[in-house]
Amino acid sequence: MTTEPSPRRARVGEPAADPLTSLPPPLLDAILTRLDLPDAVRTSAFSRAWRRRWEALPYLCLSFVDNPGTAPLAVDRVLARYPGRISNFSFHVDEHSFGRVDDWLVALCDRGVKSINLRCASPFILHSSLFLCAQLTHLKLCHCGLPPLPVGFTGFPMLKDLKLSFVEFLENGESQLEAILVGSPLLETLNLHFVDIRGNDPYSNVWVIRGANLRSLTINSDFEYDWQVKELPYLD
């Protein structure tokens, strides 16, 4: 009588095989990029092979805009550990984090960021490195001030969507807005919601709106600014 050899049993303490590590790296990347950032970071606890796996992703989305009170240290740690591209950055800025926003913008302009959404609890002037984020396709700012354009500003060549709500320009801000629009040839959507110019007589400002590719334009204002709409051949 012959007996079949019994299956080899795993030794006590021997780690079980991880079926996920056998998947092709592009598929692993696709799985991780679909997770929320906290869940992607938690995969570090799976095994030694996963400890730094999320840091090798081709891009990350940092979205905290719907979570007021997020500790700025959380963003600092991710930017320090993750060397890759940040495709989307959204944050609700409060009194605990406004002192960190300038450093974040400096870091983002070198990370190929495509979308920035900043919602500020109280207005403050952003860092001029915002204007160096040349790969932006979407920019949404709420309750903040824009700094002067840096010397040599060439625009946002890939920007398609610009939304400004309760945003304050510095003196001669109407010229600054015009320069941004001229430097954004792909812009399709422009929303201006109660924008203002610091210290200027609102009735003396002439706002010129241009956009060779603009499809949608929305303007809300408490003042009857001198809005001049020019060169909008595709406006709906």
ABEGO torsion letter per residue (X at the ends): XBBBBBBBBBBBGBBBBBAAAABBAAAAAAAAAABBAAAAAAAAAABAAAAAAAAABABBBBBAAABBGBBAAAAAAAAAABABBBABBBBBBBAAAAAAAAAAAAAAAAAGBABBBBBBABBBBBBAAAAABAABABBBBBGBBBBBBBBGBAEBAABABBBBBGBBBBBGAAAAAAAAAAABAABABBBBBGBBBBGBBAAABBBBBBBAABABBBBBBABBBBBBBBGBAABX
